[in-house]
Amino acid sequence: MTSKIAIGPPRLAINQGRSFLVTEQDGQISWPTNKGLYASDTRLISSWQLYANGEPWDLLNSASIAHFAAKIYLVNQAFATETSDVRAGDLGLIIGRAELCGRP
């Protein structure tokens, strides 16, 4: 009898107790999706996106660094401001996430 192994799309997942967070690798939650922040089987956040002057960020790297924590490294895409242009890669953003629900 052969077993079928299925691998889904890449994602980040962290959990603590009865809460868990599942996002895309860049840390975003694009609607519509089943990803999000859940606590006791209730989804609390179903969409979360981050922009720099209307432009999405580019993913450099991300990983779950523990069952309850993740790090995401992003850089900007090029965009114009009122006074000048910002080149792609001029800005960096690090997102650190930790599930600490239920801790005193």
C-alpha positions, -999 to 999 in steps of 0.1 A, spaced: 0 0 0 15 34 -10 11 65 11 5 99 -5 24 128 9 9 162 3 28 194 10 8 226 12 19 262 5 46 276 27 34 293 59 45 304 93 27 290 124 32 296 161 12 286 191 9 289 228 -17 271 248 -51 273 231 -41 301 207 -22 300 174 -13 322 145 -9 311 109 3 335 82 20 336 49 58 335 50 60 373 48 38 375 79 7 387 61 -28 373 62 -45 380 28 -83 378 27 -100 354 19 -81 327 38 -83 303 67 -51 317 81 -53 341 110 -50 344 148 -72 319 166 -79 316 204 -101 287 217 -113 279 181 -124 315 175 -106 335 147 -98 369 161 -78 383 131 -86 372 95 -66 399 75 -34 417 82 -13 435 56 16 459 58 27 485 32 53 512 28 36 542 12 11 519 -5 38 494 -17 41 458 -4 73 447 13 96 420 -2 105 390 19 141 383 26 137 355 51 114 342 78 112 313 102 95 300 133 123 302 158 104 284 185 69 269 188 57 302 201 78 327 182 87 338 146 110 363 129 103 380 96 129 401 76 115 424 49 128 451 26 109 478 8 100 481 -29 108 514 -46 83 542 -40 80 579 -44 74 605 -16 65 641 -18 101 651 -16 121 623 -32 122 587 -43 130 558 -20 150 531 -38 141 494 -34 160 479 -5 167 512 13 145 503 42 144 471 62 117 459 86 121 431 111 89 417 126 92 396 158 61 377 169 55 357 201 24 340 214 22 348 251 -15 343 258 -23 329 291 9 340 308 7 361 340 
